[in-house]
């Protein structure tokens, strides 16, 4: 008879759902999404890019430079000037350890073509194998 009373008292511990495996799974998924997230790197200035009739999407891993209308060369929101392009490209290419890392230059439509050519030359001297000029996609109208 004492045995039946013990089982009647244990009913209060039953009936609950163990949530710890679900919480573990949620935290593992959260860590996975944090680790695999890629962030878009912006130049830090708004550039009015010219239109292009033919365009292609470029790789995600690239060095993104901006040439403003008044001749500033911007990387990561900071004006590095034309003199800083070669050093920046050399440092980034060495960090990638041999991987081909393209340089993308967003040039304003009012920027000097001579400055754009100088930036391309400095990037090539810094070790860039490919230098691309970013443009806006043509709308096909007009």
C-alpha positions in Angstrom: 0.0 0.0 0.0 2.9 2.4 0.6 4.1 1.7 -2.8 0.9 3.1 -4.4 1.2 6.3 -2.4 4.8 7.0 -3.8 3.6 6.8 -7.4 0.7 9.1 -6.7 3.2 11.8 -5.4 5.4 11.5 -8.5 2.7 12.6 -10.9 3.6 16.3 -10.3 7.1 15.8 -11.9 5.6 14.2 -15.1 3.7 16.1 -17.8 6.3 18.8 -18.6 8.2 19.1 -21.8 12.0 19.4 -21.7 12.8 22.6 -23.7 16.6 22.4 -23.4 17.2 20.4 -26.7 15.1 22.9 -28.6 17.0 25.9 -27.1 20.3 24.2 -27.9 19.2 23.8 -31.5 18.1 27.4 -31.8 21.5 28.6 -30.4 23.4 26.3 -32.8 21.4 27.7 -35.8 22.0 31.3 -34.5 25.7 30.7 -34.4 25.7 29.1 -37.8 23.9 32.1 -39.4 26.2 34.6 -37.6 29.3 32.8 -38.9 28.1 32.4 -42.5 26.8 36.0 -43.0 28.6 38.1 -45.5 28.5 41.8 -45.3 28.5 44.2 -48.3 31.4 46.6 -48.2 30.5 50.1 -49.4 32.9 52.9 -50.5 31.3 55.4 -48.1 30.4 58.0 -50.8 27.5 58.3 -53.3 28.8 58.2 -56.9 26.8 59.0 -60.0 27.9 56.1 -62.2 27.6 56.3 -66.0 25.3 53.9 -67.8 26.6 50.7 -69.5 24.9 48.8 -72.3 26.7 45.6 -71.3 27.4 44.7 -67.7 28.2 41.6 -65.7 28.0 40.8 -62.0 31.4 40.7 -60.2 32.8 38.6 -57.4 31.9 39.4 -53.8 35.6 39.5 -52.7 37.0 42.6 -54.3 38.6 45.9 -53.5 36.0 48.6 -54.0 37.3 52.2 -54.6 35.3 55.3 -55.5 36.4 58.3 -57.5 34.3 61.4 -56.7 33.6 64.3 -59.0 36.1 66.5 -57.2 38.9 63.9 -57.6 38.9 62.2 -54.2 39.7 58.5 -54.1 37.6 56.9 -51.3 38.0 53.4 -49.7 35.8 52.4 -46.7 34.6 56.0 -46.2 38.1 57.5 -46.0 39.9 59.6 -48.6 43.1 57.7 -49.4 44.1 59.7 -52.4 45.8 58.4 -55.5 49.0 57.8 -53.6 47.2 55.3 -51.2 45.8 53.1 -54.0 49.0 51.1 -54.6 49.7 50.5 -50.9 46.1 49.4 -50.3 45.9 47.0 -53.2 49.3 45.5 -52.3 48.2 45.0 -48.7 44.8 43.4 -49.7 46.3 41.1 -52.3 48.9 39.9 -49.8 46.2 39.2 -47.3 44.3 37.1 -49.8 47.5 35.0 -50.3 47.6 34.5 -54.1 43.8 34.6 -54.8 42.9 36.8 -57.7 41.3 39.9 -56.1 39.7 42.3 -58.6 39.7 46.0 -58.0 36.4 47.8 -58.8 36.5 51.5 -59.3 33.2 53.4 -59.0 33.9 56.6 -60.9 31.6 59.6 -60.9 30.4 60.7 -64.4 31.9 64.1 -63.7 35.3 62.7 -62.6 38.4 63.2 -64.8 39.2 60.3 -67.1 42.9 61.0 -66.4 42.4 60.4 -62.7 40.6 57.1 -63.5 43.5 55.9 -65.6 45.9 56.8 -62.9 43.9 54.8 -60.3 43.9 51.8 -62.7 47.6 52.1 -63.2 48.3 52.4 -59.4 46.1 49.3 -58.8 48.0 47.3 -61.4 51.3 48.4 -59.8 50.0 47.3 -56.4 49.5 43.7 -57.8 45.9 43.7 -59.0 45.4 41.4 -62.0 42.0 42.8 -62.9 40.7 46.3 -62.5 37.1 47.0 -63.4 35.1 50.2 -63.7 31.6 50.0 -62.2 28.7 51.5 -64.1 24.9 51.6 -63.7 23.0 49.1 -65.8 21.3 50.6 -68.8 17.5 50.6 -68.6 17.1 49.9 -72.3 14.8 52.9 -72.7 15.5 55.8 -75.0 
